[in-house]
């Protein structure tokens, strides 16, 4: 198996991964995954595709992530990992698709409108 290259997106985050056979090392922006995403929730989201497909510790990942916050970054990375696993074995698609791991979440921040404080919030109205 050669290196598989996939991209995942969420909000303003873009995750580009290179998945290859190995022993479960995950490096994100040249840091280990535990160092880059220290919270247990982020670690769970990161490893969720591997846990569901029972491939934990079989593949090495080198990822580069740009933009967004930590939650958007980890969800973009999860999508890219799920796409790469489906390319390895098409049977994984049956497992990951019902859990929603192959769906790109299209929700984005609504833009600020002119004459308003934020996207929906208005300036205070004064009658007199």
Backbone torsions as a table, in degrees:
resi	resn	phi	psi	omega
1	UNK	NA	132.2	176.9
2	UNK	-95.5	-173.5	-175.7
3	UNK	-76.1	134.3	177.3
4	UNK	-105.0	130.0	-178.8
5	UNK	-111.0	125.0	179.0
6	UNK	-139.2	158.2	178.7
7	UNK	-125.3	138.2	174.8
8	UNK	-127.3	145.6	-179.5
9	UNK	-131.1	149.9	174.1
10	UNK	-159.8	124.4	-175.4
11	UNK	53.2	-119.2	180.0
12	UNK	-98.8	3.7	-176.3
13	UNK	-89.8	139.7	175.0
14	UNK	-128.4	120.8	-179.9
15	UNK	-112.1	126.1	176.5
16	UNK	-114.5	121.8	-177.4
17	UNK	-119.4	154.5	173.1
18	UNK	-125.9	108.8	-175.2
19	UNK	-103.7	129.7	178.5
20	UNK	-142.8	162.4	178.5
21	UNK	-65.5	142.8	-178.5
22	UNK	-177.3	-145.5	-177.0
23	UNK	-125.3	30.4	171.9
24	UNK	90.6	15.8	177.4
25	UNK	-78.4	131.0	178.1
26	UNK	-122.9	117.5	177.9
27	UNK	-116.9	127.5	-179.9
28	UNK	-120.1	120.5	-176.8
29	UNK	49.0	44.7	178.4
30	UNK	63.9	23.4	173.2
31	UNK	-125.2	156.0	176.9
32	UNK	-70.1	157.2	-176.5
33	UNK	-65.1	-33.6	178.9
34	UNK	-70.3	-28.4	178.0
35	UNK	-79.5	-37.7	-176.9
36	UNK	-78.0	-41.9	177.2
37	UNK	-119.9	85.6	-175.2
38	UNK	-75.0	-22.2	-174.7
39	UNK	-73.2	145.9	-179.6
40	UNK	-63.9	-32.1	178.6
41	UNK	-64.6	-43.4	178.3
42	UNK	-65.8	-39.0	177.9
43	UNK	-63.1	-39.5	178.4
44	UNK	-64.6	-46.0	179.9
45	UNK	-62.1	-37.3	-179.1
46	UNK	-66.5	-41.7	-176.2
47	UNK	-90.6	-4.1	-175.4
48	UNK	-56.4	-45.5	178.7
49	UNK	-62.1	-36.7	179.6
50	UNK	-69.6	-39.4	-179.4
51	UNK	-65.7	-44.5	-177.9
52	UNK	-66.4	-36.3	-179.0
53	UNK	-92.5	0.8	179.5
54	UNK	56.6	43.0	177.5
55	UNK	-118.3	25.3	-177.6
56	UNK	-64.2	123.4	178.2
57	UNK	86.4	10.4	-179.2
58	UNK	-100.6	-19.3	-173.8
59	UNK	-129.2	144.3	174.1
60	UNK	-97.6	144.7	179.3
61	UNK	-129.3	131.9	168.2
62	UNK	-116.5	120.3	-175.0
63	UNK	-126.6	149.9	169.8
64	UNK	-127.2	128.7	-177.2
65	UNK	-122.6	135.0	175.8
66	UNK	-129.9	147.1	172.9
67	UNK	79.2	162.1	172.7
68	UNK	75.0	-175.7	178.4
69	UNK	-98.2	-177.1	-174.4
70	UNK	-66.6	-39.3	-178.9
71	UNK	-67.6	-43.9	177.3
72	UNK	-63.6	-36.3	179.8
73	UNK	-66.7	-44.4	-178.0
74	UNK	-69.3	-33.1	178.3
75	UNK	-73.9	-33.2	174.2
76	UNK	-65.7	-40.3	178.6
77	UNK	-65.6	-41.1	178.6
78	UNK	-61.2	-41.3	178.9
79	UNK	-64.4	-42.7	180.0
80	UNK	-64.8	-40.3	178.2
81	UNK	-63.9	-43.4	180.0
82	UNK	-62.0	-42.1	178.2
83	UNK	-62.9	-41.3	-179.1
84	UNK	-66.8	-40.2	178.9
85	UNK	-64.8	-34.8	178.0
86	UNK	-68.0	-29.0	177.1
87	UNK	-72.7	-31.1	178.3
88	UNK	-68.6	-52.2	-178.8
89	UNK	-138.0	121.5	-177.2
90	UNK	-69.0	-16.5	177.1
91	UNK	-68.0	-25.6	179.5
92	UNK	-65.1	-23.5	-179.6
93	UNK	-61.1	-39.9	178.8
94	UNK	-62.8	-29.9	-178.9
95	UNK	-83.2	-43.7	-172.2
96	UNK	-81.6	-32.2	-175.8
97	UNK	-63.1	-46.4	179.7
98	UNK	-64.6	-25.7	178.5
99	UNK	-81.5	-6.4	177.7
100	UNK	81.0	18.8	-177.0
101	UNK	-85.7	-8.6	179.0
102	UNK	-105.9	4.8	-178.5
103	UNK	-99.6	128.0	176.7
104	UNK	-79.8	125.7	-179.5
105	UNK	-78.1	112.7	-172.3
106	UNK	-83.7	-2.6	-175.2
107	UNK	-67.6	129.9	179.2
108	UNK	-128.6	167.2	177.4
109	UNK	-70.7	132.2	178.7
110	UNK	-72.1	142.5	-175.8
111	UNK	-74.9	151.9	176.7
112	UNK	-74.7	137.0	177.9
113	UNK	-98.9	150.8	179.7
114	UNK	-70.3	148.9	-178.9
115	UNK	78.8	7.7	178.9
116	UNK	-132.5	161.8	179.0
117	UNK	-73.3	-45.9	-179.2
118	UNK	-136.4	-158.5	-177.9
119	UNK	-64.4	-43.3	-178.7
120	UNK	-117.0	-26.3	-176.7
121	UNK	-73.4	136.2	-178.8
122	UNK	-105.7	164.4	170.4
123	UNK	-70.4	152.8	-178.0
124	UNK	-65.2	133.2	-177.9
125	UNK	-88.6	131.3	177.6
126	UNK	-118.8	120.4	-178.3
127	UNK	-74.2	-36.5	-178.7
128	UNK	-123.1	NA	NA
